[in-house]
Amino acid sequence: MGQFEGKIGVDEGDIEERFVRSSGPGGQNVNKVATAVQLRFDVRNSRSLSEGVRERLLRLAGKRVTGDGVLVIEASRFRTRERNRQDARDRLAQWLEKAAAPVKPRRKTGPTAGSKERRLADKQMRSEAKRVRRPVSPSED
């Protein structure tokens, strides 16, 4: 069981790492050595996450999650396999930490004084424009 940031323990069986060839720096080495890491974390079937954390993680990760509920993180910033592997795991830890944070409830607020003033000014301008468009009634002198 891997420990991420001391908060959430993740079962190593839920994580799959695949090493692929990376684009970017590396010279001739880039064509020969698979240094980029594709980390796949099975969010939907992970038993180490509570239901709330699982749902928040799926929502937060968005397009990074496949249709099967697998979070895919690709790391290729560094030239070595070990640093890219650690980078991918660190990013997974950040996602888990963000998803584990409790959702702050929204407090209802009223309209600000400025927004009230702007609304009333707009209403006055609309009223004036419509008043000017009215036909002139003949007045008796």
C-alpha positions as CSV (number, residue, x, y, z in Angstrom):
1,M,0.0,0.0,0.0
2,G,1.6,3.3,-1.1
3,Q,1.2,6.4,1.1
4,F,0.5,9.7,-0.7
5,E,1.3,12.9,1.2
6,G,0.6,11.0,4.5
7,K,-3.2,11.4,4.0
8,I,-4.6,8.7,1.7
9,G,-3.2,5.2,1.4
10,V,-3.5,3.8,-2.2
11,D,-3.3,0.1,-3.1
12,E,-0.4,-0.4,-5.5
13,G,-2.7,-2.8,-7.4
14,D,-4.8,0.2,-8.5
15,I,-1.8,1.8,-10.1
16,E,-0.3,0.7,-13.4
17,E,2.8,2.3,-14.8
18,R,3.8,2.1,-18.4
19,F,7.1,3.5,-19.8
20,V,6.9,4.9,-23.3
21,R,9.3,6.9,-25.5
22,S,9.3,10.6,-24.8
23,S,9.4,13.6,-27.0
24,G,11.5,16.5,-26.0
25,P,15.1,16.7,-24.6
26,G,17.4,13.7,-24.7
27,G,19.4,13.8,-27.9
28,Q,19.9,10.5,-29.6
29,N,18.8,8.8,-26.3
30,V,15.2,9.9,-26.9
31,N,14.8,7.4,-29.8
32,K,16.2,4.5,-27.8
33,V,15.0,4.7,-24.2
34,A,11.5,4.7,-22.9
35,T,11.7,7.5,-20.2
36,A,8.2,8.9,-20.2
37,V,5.7,7.4,-17.7
38,Q,2.0,6.8,-18.3
39,L,0.5,6.3,-14.8
40,R,-3.0,4.8,-14.8
41,F,-5.0,4.8,-11.5
42,D,-8.2,2.9,-11.5
43,V,-10.4,5.4,-9.6
44,R,-13.8,3.8,-10.1
45,N,-12.7,0.4,-8.7
46,S,-10.2,1.5,-6.0
47,R,-11.2,0.3,-2.6
48,S,-8.8,2.7,-0.9
49,L,-10.9,5.7,-1.7
50,S,-14.2,6.7,0.0
51,E,-17.2,7.2,-2.2
52,G,-17.1,11.0,-1.7
53,V,-13.4,11.3,-2.6
54,R,-13.9,9.0,-5.6
55,E,-16.7,11.1,-7.0
56,R,-14.8,14.4,-6.4
57,L,-11.7,13.0,-8.1
58,L,-13.7,11.8,-11.1
59,R,-15.3,15.3,-11.4
60,L,-12.0,17.2,-10.8
61,A,-9.9,15.2,-13.3
62,G,-12.4,15.7,-16.1
63,K,-10.9,14.6,-19.5
64,R,-8.0,12.9,-17.8
65,V,-10.3,10.0,-16.8
66,T,-11.3,7.4,-19.4
67,G,-14.8,6.0,-19.8
68,D,-13.9,3.1,-17.5
69,G,-13.0,5.5,-14.7
70,V,-9.2,5.2,-15.0
71,L,-7.2,8.4,-14.3
72,V,-4.3,8.7,-16.8
73,I,-1.3,10.9,-15.9
74,E,1.5,11.3,-18.4
75,A,4.9,12.6,-17.2
76,S,7.8,13.3,-19.6
77,R,9.3,16.5,-18.2
78,F,12.5,14.9,-17.1
79,R,15.2,12.9,-19.0
80,T,15.2,9.9,-16.6
81,R,12.6,7.3,-16.0
82,E,12.9,7.6,-12.2
83,R,12.3,11.3,-12.1
84,N,9.3,11.0,-14.5
85,R,7.9,8.2,-12.4
86,Q,8.2,10.3,-9.2
87,D,6.7,13.3,-11.0
88,A,3.6,11.2,-12.1
89,R,3.2,9.9,-8.5
90,D,3.5,13.4,-7.1
91,R,0.8,14.6,-9.5
92,L,-1.4,11.7,-8.5
93,A,-0.9,12.7,-4.8
94,Q,-1.9,16.3,-5.6
95,W,-5.1,15.1,-7.3
96,L,-5.9,12.9,-4.4
97,E,-5.2,15.7,-1.9
98,K,-7.4,18.1,-3.8
99,A,-10.2,15.5,-4.0
100,A,-9.9,14.7,-0.3
101,A,-10.3,18.3,0.8
102,P,-13.8,18.9,2.2
103,V,-16.1,20.9,0.0
104,K,-16.7,24.4,1.4
105,P,-20.5,25.1,1.5
106,R,-21.7,28.1,-0.4
107,R,-23.1,30.9,1.7
108,K,-25.9,32.9,0.1
109,T,-25.2,36.6,-0.3
110,G,-27.3,39.5,-1.4
111,P,-26.7,41.9,-4.2
112,T,-24.1,44.5,-3.6
113,A,-24.9,48.2,-3.3
114,G,-23.1,48.9,-6.6
115,S,-25.0,46.2,-8.5
116,K,-28.3,47.7,-7.1
117,E,-27.3,51.2,-8.3
118,R,-26.3,49.9,-11.8
119,R,-29.6,48.1,-12.1
120,L,-31.6,51.2,-11.2
121,A,-29.6,53.4,-13.5
122,D,-30.2,50.9,-16.4
123,K,-33.9,50.9,-15.6
124,Q,-34.0,54.7,-15.7
125,M,-32.2,54.8,-19.0
126,R,-34.6,52.2,-20.5
127,S,-37.6,54.1,-19.2
128,E,-36.3,57.4,-20.6
129,A,-35.6,55.8,-24.0
130,K,-39.2,54.4,-24.1
131,R,-40.7,57.7,-22.9
132,V,-39.0,59.6,-25.7
133,R,-40.4,57.1,-28.3
134,R,-44.0,57.8,-27.3
135,P,-46.1,59.9,-29.6
136,V,-46.5,63.5,-28.5
137,S,-50.1,64.1,-27.2
138,P,-51.6,67.3,-28.5
139,S,-51.8,69.7,-25.6
140,E,-54.5,72.4,-25.4
141,D,-53.2,75.9,-24.9
